[in-house]
């Protein structure tokens, strides 16, 4: 099932559905990870989080042996910890960036809780607790970046094309028009300004000394877009809802 809706509506949908496997996709900076954390924290005391890339190994995620005195003892990685913890759930950031070996591991992690199992180097067969839930994120449509086998494991696919409206309002209160600029930039998706970048800019300008102008601060954060951003901040309506 795939859906696009407003943030508040999606949160209610997820909290009420009580499903176990979600995929959230949308452009960088909209708050996909935060959305996943917020939803899972409604039902789980401990939410573990991992961020994937080509260099992350299976051992880093599942666990490995570490020296202790004259012997080596097994140390669980974040996935094993989340699957064992009866109050635990897992957020997987940047799933499409995972290596082939890690993607193979994800087939087991994302399997139905009743049949999921992973063989650890210790000889133990790791199984998730009955309510184990996973939210995975990515920037692109799952059909464009994931195999059919992975897509099939998600019960709900959510599209977040725009930043959290509450964050937009908070930005506008800190610096008039800053949230409006972030929101409008996502409509074009050419030179969008992410909330992260805007927060960095606002933090830097608040702390800058006399030797750093506002434009120089913008250049440090936004690079070649600095002048365009400063012009937009000056011209956009100063909505501070």
Buried (B, 14 or more C-beta within 10 A) or exposed (E): EBEEEEBEEBBEBBEEEEBBBBBBBBBEBBBBBEBBBBBBEEBBEBBBBBEBEEEBEBEBBBBBEEEEEEEEEEEBBBBBBBBBBEEBBBBBBBBBBBBEEBBEBBBBBBBEBEEBEBEBEEEEEBBBBEBBBBBBBBBEBBEEBBEEEBBEBBBBBBBBEBBBBEBBBBBBEBBBBBBBBBBBBBEEEEEBBBBBBBBBBBEBBEEBEEEEEBEBBBBBBBEEBBEBBBEBBEEBEEBBE
